[in-house]
Amino acid sequence: MSEAATELRERLLRARKSSQASTSYGEREREQVPVSAPVQTSKETAEFDGLGFGQYMLAGSIAGMVEHTAMFPVDTLKTRMQMLASAGGSIHSTIGRALVTIIKNEGPLGLYRGIGAMGLGAGPAHAVYFSVYELAKEKLGGNEKGYHPLAHGLAGSMATVASDAVFTPMDVVKQRLQVRQSPYAGLTDCIKTMLREEGVRAFYVSYRTTVIMNIPFTAVHFASYEAAKKMLMELSPGQANEESLLMHITAGGAAGALASAVTTPLDVIKTRLQTQGIAGAERFSSGSVLHVAKKIVRREGPSALLKGIRPRILFHTPAAAICWSTYEAGKSFLLRWNEGRNK
């Protein structure tokens, strides 16, 4: 073999070894590259704060039913007192007098007239109420560290606009059944009569007033509640569960009392709109808040816009404690249930 051929052969062998070495090195490098962790989907994208959207609806629905059932007699007293002058009566001028009169003339069950309509409305409405609130609060950054009253107030306002659309029709029916000498035989008769004589519009006659009343009420209530809850938990993080119950009673109750007192005039207007023409009550040519307010003040004086303020405060103070306690208990139960399923 010539010297040139030998040299060429050696070059080819060196090139082959170099290629094999590069390949082996590349394979070792690929083996050392960590594989990316699989993207988490389902639960992390469908849940926030450990619960799914549907679970917030369930907890909210139960909380609403418990709250309104427990406080229904007080709500009946409030409605009767707000209807007082409009229907031309005086037997429900005070809480005590209204209570005694209803029990004497109608029996204890008179305090629960219209509770069926409440049941049909409160459950679905509170399911929407709390689930929309939790979702909006998450999107607006209300779950971040620190205090976010604007986010909580705005989330609460969004929640009440949605939930009032669900609750208002049954609230109208409820109040028409609650009034003294109601002309309706019951829930079904009231709904059929309203549809036949007034149309679907009658079920939403007070929706605008209800939203105008509930937006400031809910904004104050939720912002105060969330601020107090975070403050208490930061003060004693080791006893957060025990203190949350106290928070429900104090912060929730105080916020409910303040918000209900401030919005009582709007609640009077809402009640008058929902019960107009029933049992001798005055009818209004317009559903405008200002129109109704002017007519009430002109006929009955400014104090008429504060009728029922005491039972309204008596309703919302314990109602807030009951509702928040039940809602938080429901969330806690569902969270533990989720954790048990994932083990």
C-alpha positions, 0 to 999 in steps of 0.5 A: 500500500502506498504512503498516500493511501495509508495516510488517507485511511488514517484520516478517515478512521480519525473522522469516524471516531470523532463523529461517534464521540460527538454522537455519544456526547449529544446522547449523554447531554439529552439524557441529562436534560430534565423533562418538563413537568406536565402542565396542571389542568383540570383542578387548578384551572377550574378551581380557585381558593380550593373550591370549584365554582359550583361548590361556591354556588352550593354553599351560598344557596344553603347559606341564603336559605338558612338566613332567610328562613330564620329571619322571615318573621322579622321580614314580615313585620318590616313589610307590614310596617312599611305598608302602614300608611300606604294602606291607610292603617295604623295597627302595625305602627310598632314592632310589638303591636304588629307582632301581637296583631298578626298572631292574634288575627292570623295565628303564628303562621301569619308571620310565615305567609309568603315563605314558599316564594322566599324559598324559590328565590333565596336559594338560587339567588344566593348561589349566584350571589356568592359564586359571582362574588368569589369569582369577581373578587379573585379576578379583581385581586381581592384575594391578594395580601393586604386590604382591598376594600375597592375590589371587595366592594366592586365584586359585591356590587357585581354580585348583587346586580346578578343575584337581584335579577334572580331574586326580585320576581319571587321577592315581589310575590313574597311581599304581596303575600305578606301584606295584611288582607292579601287577596291571593290564596297562595303562591300559585294563585299570586303568580297566575293572577299577576301574569294574567292581570299585569304581565311579566313586567310586574315581577320586575317593577322594583328591580331598578330600585332594588339594585340602586339600594343593594349596590351601596348596601353590598359594597359597604357590607362586603368591604367591611366584612373582608377587612375585619376578617383579614385584620382578625386573622393577622392579629391571631393567625393561630386562632383564625378559625375560632376568631372567624366566628366572632368576626361574623357576629361583630363585623358582619352584624355591624356592617349589616346594621349600618348598611340597612339603616342607610338604605331604608328609604330605598327599601320603603320605595321598593316595598311600595312599588312591589305591593302597589294596588294590594289591600288598598295600597296606593298605585304609582304612575311611574316606577321612578325612585324620585317619583315614588319618593316625592309622592310618599313625602308629599302624602305622609311626610319625610318620616315615612321613608324610615318606616320599618327601620328597626325591624330592618336593622333587627333583620340584617344584623343577625342575618349577616351573622347567620349567613356568613357563618353558614357560608364559611362552614359550608366552604370549610366542609367542601374544602375538607371533602375535596382534600379527602378525595385527593388523598 
